[in-house]
Amino acid sequence: MVPASEKAPETWSTADKFTVVLQSAGLNTTELGAFCRERGLYPEQVVRWRQVAPTSAKGRACHRLQCLQWGDQKDLEKLHQADQREIRRLQQELRRKDKALEAAALLMASKKIQAYWERTGRTVQHRLSPQGPRDL
């Protein structure tokens, strides 16, 4: 439902504007005119809102455009903060997974070296002697 207040449509929230876009999505020009008259809107407003309405593939980017075009600075700041939190979380997760991958690679390499030395009948020396490696 569209807000039943006396506020001008340009001051409506982005959610209310998006609701209007959804409600008028399948209307032709004549039906859109009648729809707008009932709600105190101009068809040009709805057409403009449709141009910046979020689609499934561009949801957040389009919402930012709406915020910029409609002047919802608080919404834009909230989106920015949420994006920054998400970036930090993803960076931490990437660092954690990178460390785990490195540890797994080192463990795998040490097991392969151990298996190679056992197949050849040699023992693995964990420390090099002062004379240097033997049997290499």
FIPA-40005 format. One record per residue (C-alpha): residue number from 1; chain; x, y, z. Coordinates in nm, 4 decimals. Example, Ala and Ser with C-alpha at 12.3 -4.5 7.8 and 13.67 -1.06 7.14 Angstrom:
2
<r 1; A; <1.2300; -0.4500; 0.7800>>
<r 2; A; <1.3670; -0.1060; 0.7140>>
! end
This chain:
136
<r 1; A; <0.0000; 0.0000; 0.0000>>
<r 2; A; <0.1066; 0.3533; -0.0727>>
<r 3; A; <0.1348; 0.5890; 0.2262>>
<r 4; A; <-0.1911; 0.7554; 0.3149>>
<r 5; A; <-0.0260; 1.0684; 0.4434>>
<r 6; A; <-0.0265; 1.4239; 0.3170>>
<r 7; A; <0.3469; 1.4081; 0.2513>>
<r 8; A; <0.4649; 1.4866; -0.0978>>
<r 9; A; <0.5513; 1.1720; -0.2985>>
<r 10; A; <0.9102; 1.2871; -0.3440>>
<r 11; A; <0.9589; 1.2683; 0.0345>>
<r 12; A; <0.8373; 0.9082; 0.0571>>
<r 13; A; <1.0806; 0.6408; 0.1636>>
<r 14; A; <1.2524; 0.4284; -0.0973>>
<r 15; A; <1.0436; 0.1297; 0.0093>>
<r 16; A; <0.7187; 0.3200; -0.0548>>
<r 17; A; <0.8402; 0.4335; -0.3946>>
<r 18; A; <0.9427; 0.0799; -0.4802>>
<r 19; A; <0.5972; -0.0422; -0.3757>>
<r 20; A; <0.4415; 0.1996; -0.6244>>
<r 21; A; <0.6755; 0.0721; -0.8945>>
<r 22; A; <0.5742; -0.2874; -0.8220>>
<r 23; A; <0.2027; -0.2077; -0.8110>>
<r 24; A; <0.2167; -0.0251; -1.1425>>
<r 25; A; <0.4525; -0.2653; -1.3175>>
<r 26; A; <0.2032; -0.4251; -1.5576>>
<r 27; A; <-0.0070; -0.1165; -1.6337>>
<r 28; A; <-0.0308; 0.0457; -1.9755>>
<r 29; A; <-0.0273; 0.4248; -2.0170>>
<r 30; A; <-0.4020; 0.4715; -1.9618>>
<r 31; A; <-0.4119; 0.2450; -1.6584>>
<r 32; A; <-0.1002; 0.4126; -1.5197>>
<r 33; A; <-0.2713; 0.7532; -1.5475>>
<r 34; A; <-0.5735; 0.6264; -1.3529>>
<r 35; A; <-0.3468; 0.4585; -1.0962>>
<r 36; A; <-0.1553; 0.7844; -1.0451>>
<r 37; A; <-0.4699; 0.9984; -1.0130>>
<r 38; A; <-0.6014; 0.7698; -0.7388>>
<r 39; A; <-0.2813; 0.8115; -0.5425>>
<r 40; A; <-0.2024; 1.1760; -0.6136>>
<r 41; A; <0.1006; 1.0986; -0.8263>>
<r 42; A; <0.2223; 1.2033; -1.1677>>
<r 43; A; <0.2974; 0.9314; -1.4231>>
<r 44; A; <0.6374; 1.0936; -1.4819>>
<r 45; A; <0.7288; 1.0281; -1.1193>>
<r 46; A; <0.6457; 0.6608; -1.1494>>
<r 47; A; <0.8368; 0.6341; -1.4778>>
<r 48; A; <1.1419; 0.7970; -1.3156>>
<r 49; A; <1.1142; 0.5671; -1.0160>>
<r 50; A; <1.0990; 0.2665; -1.2496>>
<r 51; A; <1.4247; 0.3725; -1.4092>>
<r 52; A; <1.6092; 0.3564; -1.0789>>
<r 53; A; <1.4149; 0.0707; -0.9202>>
<r 54; A; <1.6280; -0.2195; -0.8000>>
<r 55; A; <1.6334; -0.5349; -1.0109>>
<r 56; A; <1.7247; -0.8752; -0.8827>>
<r 57; A; <2.0759; -0.8629; -1.0286>>
<r 58; A; <2.1578; -0.5040; -0.9282>>
<r 59; A; <1.9637; -0.4707; -0.6038>>
<r 60; A; <2.2119; -0.2924; -0.3804>>
<r 61; A; <2.3645; -0.0781; -0.6527>>
<r 62; A; <2.0214; 0.0390; -0.7656>>
<r 63; A; <1.9224; 0.1048; -0.4051>>
<r 64; A; <2.2284; 0.3290; -0.3746>>
<r 65; A; <2.1189; 0.5132; -0.6877>>
<r 66; A; <1.7765; 0.5595; -0.5355>>
<r 67; A; <1.9318; 0.6951; -0.2182>>
<r 68; A; <2.1456; 0.9376; -0.4129>>
<r 69; A; <1.8631; 1.0524; -0.6373>>
<r 70; A; <1.6024; 1.0728; -0.3654>>
<r 71; A; <1.8269; 1.2294; -0.1056>>
<r 72; A; <1.8118; 0.9517; 0.1543>>
<r 73; A; <2.1545; 1.0275; 0.2995>>
<r 74; A; <2.0912; 0.8202; 0.6134>>
<r 75; A; <2.0015; 0.5145; 0.4046>>
<r 76; A; <2.3145; 0.5640; 0.1990>>
<r 77; A; <2.5316; 0.5920; 0.5104>>
<r 78; A; <2.3779; 0.2760; 0.6547>>
<r 79; A; <2.4479; 0.0917; 0.3306>>
<r 80; A; <2.8070; 0.2157; 0.3333>>
<r 81; A; <2.8591; 0.1023; 0.6934>>
<r 82; A; <2.7051; -0.2366; 0.6164>>
<r 83; A; <2.9314; -0.2723; 0.3137>>
<r 84; A; <3.2379; -0.1833; 0.5207>>
<r 85; A; <3.1448; -0.4443; 0.7843>>
<r 86; A; <3.0932; -0.7036; 0.5115>>
<r 87; A; <3.4299; -0.6178; 0.3540>>
<r 88; A; <3.6081; -0.6532; 0.6893>>
<r 89; A; <3.4345; -0.9858; 0.7574>>
<r 90; A; <3.5255; -1.1201; 0.4137>>
<r 91; A; <3.8873; -1.0062; 0.4497>>
<r 92; A; <3.9156; -1.1836; 0.7867>>
<r 93; A; <3.7632; -1.4979; 0.6388>>
<r 94; A; <4.0024; -1.4815; 0.3437>>
<r 95; A; <4.3043; -1.4457; 0.5760>>
<r 96; A; <4.1852; -1.7392; 0.7870>>
<r 97; A; <4.1306; -1.9607; 0.4829>>
<r 98; A; <4.4632; -1.8553; 0.3318>>
<r 99; A; <4.6451; -1.9584; 0.6500>>
<r 100; A; <4.4583; -2.2888; 0.6602>>
<r 101; A; <4.5428; -2.3560; 0.2958>>
<r 102; A; <4.9098; -2.2781; 0.3566>>
<r 103; A; <4.9183; -2.5082; 0.6602>>
<r 104; A; <4.7503; -2.7866; 0.4620>>
<r 105; A; <4.9983; -2.7450; 0.1758>>
<r 106; A; <5.2949; -2.7620; 0.4154>>
<r 107; A; <5.1530; -3.0693; 0.5863>>
<r 108; A; <5.0905; -3.2370; 0.2505>>
<r 109; A; <5.4434; -3.1542; 0.1324>>
<r 110; A; <5.6005; -3.2887; 0.4516>>
<r 111; A; <5.4004; -3.6129; 0.4215>>
<r 112; A; <5.5066; -3.6568; 0.0598>>
<r 113; A; <5.8712; -3.5960; 0.1479>>
<r 114; A; <5.8418; -3.8425; 0.4368>>
<r 115; A; <5.6848; -4.1019; 0.2059>>
<r 116; A; <5.9571; -4.0485; -0.0552>>
<r 117; A; <6.2354; -4.0957; 0.1975>>
<r 118; A; <6.0691; -4.4061; 0.3399>>
<r 119; A; <6.0354; -4.5559; -0.0103>>
<r 120; A; <6.4019; -4.4979; -0.0813>>
<r 121; A; <6.5048; -4.6431; 0.2527>>
<r 122; A; <6.6441; -4.3204; 0.3851>>
<r 123; A; <6.5490; -4.1408; 0.6998>>
<r 124; A; <6.4470; -3.7814; 0.7106>>
<r 125; A; <6.6825; -3.5588; 0.8993>>
<r 126; A; <6.5042; -3.2744; 1.0680>>
<r 127; A; <6.8249; -3.0842; 1.1336>>
<r 128; A; <7.1209; -3.0422; 0.9131>>
<r 129; A; <7.4473; -3.1503; 1.0622>>
<r 130; A; <7.7432; -2.9091; 1.0582>>
<r 131; A; <7.8990; -3.1230; 0.7825>>
<r 132; A; <7.5952; -3.0721; 0.5581>>
<r 133; A; <7.3289; -3.3137; 0.4409>>
<r 134; A; <7.4235; -3.6791; 0.3948>>
<r 135; A; <7.3075; -3.9120; 0.1186>>
<r 136; A; <7.1777; -3.6427; -0.1071>>
! end
